[in-house]
Amino acid sequence: LQALAPYYNIDGAIRVAIDQAVCYLSNIQQQNGRFLTNGEESCESLVQAIIGLCSLGINPEKDSRFVKNGHSLVEAFLTFQQPDRGF
């Protein structure tokens, strides 16, 4: 998403692909706001989705497609923060 975002309004085929990707991400997001990658939850998939959505002007904390059961992507990402403030 991040790489294709600059072409969203330039190329119709890219627009369709991006719209489908955004829909796919929304559909696979878990009810706790996280994603599964190879059956595991990780902060990496969350941060990549957040970056991709932000590059498209989509607010990953407020967009209803990415708030599941009251849990946003940003909230889910922050649950991975360690006591030393790292992730």
N, C-alpha and C positions, 0 to 999 in steps of 0.2 A: 504493500500500500504506500509506504513512504516513497519508494522509488517511482511509482506511477502517479502519485498525487499531482505533480506539476502538469500532467497531460490530461487531467480529468475533463477540463472544458475545451480541449483542443481536438480530441479524437473520440468519436462515438463508440468505437469498439473498446477502447480503454475504459471509457465511462461505464459501459455495461459490465466489463470484467471487475472493476472496482466495486460497483454496486452489488454484484453477486458475492464478492469477497466479504464485504461488510455484512451482508445478510447471513452468510455462512458463519462468520465469527459470532454474530448474535445468536444464531441457532445452536452453536456448540458450547456457548458459555454455560457453565453450571449454575445451579440455583444459589450457590454461595458466592457468585461473582467471579469465580476462577475458571481456568481452562485445564483440561487434562492433556498432557503431552506424553505419549507412550504409556498411558494409564496412570501417570503421576502428575500431581499438581506442582507447578513451579512458578517462580516469579518471572522467569525469562519470557514465557509466553505472554504473561500479562503486560510486561513492559513493552514488548514488541507490538502488541495490539494497541496499547495506549499511544505509542509513538506514531503508528500508522494512522490511527483515527485522528489524532491531533494534526497531522500533516494534511488531512482533508478538511479540517475545520470542524470536526465532530468532537464534542465535549464528552470524554469517556466517563465523566462523573455524573453528568446530568442527562445525557441522551437516553431516552426510555428504552431503546433497543439494547442498551448495555447496563441496565440496572435490573437485576434479577432478584426477586424476593427481597427487595430493599437493599441489595448489595451491589455497589458499582465496581467497575474495574479498578479504580483508584483505591477504594477501600480494601478490595481483595489484595491488591499489591502491597499495601501497607501492613497487612497481617504477616508478611514475611520479614518484616524488619526485626533485626536482632537487638539484644540489649546494648550492644556497642554502637547502635544506630546504623549498621551496615545491613546489607541484604544478602 
